[in-house]
Amino acid sequence: MRLAQLHNHDWLTWNTWPAGGATLQGLRANAGVHYPAATCMNLDDTSLVERAAVEEAAMEWAHGKFLNAMASSSEPREKEFRHITCRWLRFAGRLQEPARPSTPHQAELDAYCR
């Protein structure tokens, strides 16, 4: 995804947020992850992104040159990057997630629901 497109998405505008809206702090926190995600993952406009690529980028970002001097550990930064980036890519339809194993007794559940 091009960096110029980050601020042009409709989902970043105020009118698309749920009824209470988003706080300025929340918007800044998300933007603080979207930009590094787009740059360090070298995203293009169309290709899917594997979960492993997000994991790798999260580690690089949490241990990289943009460390916060106040941060006591890189683990919360890595978790935040992974969470926000996966939600963003999932919303955009770009996250390629691994196939989930079927639920035990899925055939019986499907038959019951019909």
Secondary structure, 3 states (H helix, E strand, C coil): CCHHHHCCCHHHCHHHCCCCCCCHHHHHHHHHHHHHHHHHCCCCCCCCEEHHHHHHHHHHHHHCCCCCCCCCCCHHHHHHHHHHHHHHHHHCCCEECCCCCCCCCHHHHHHHHC
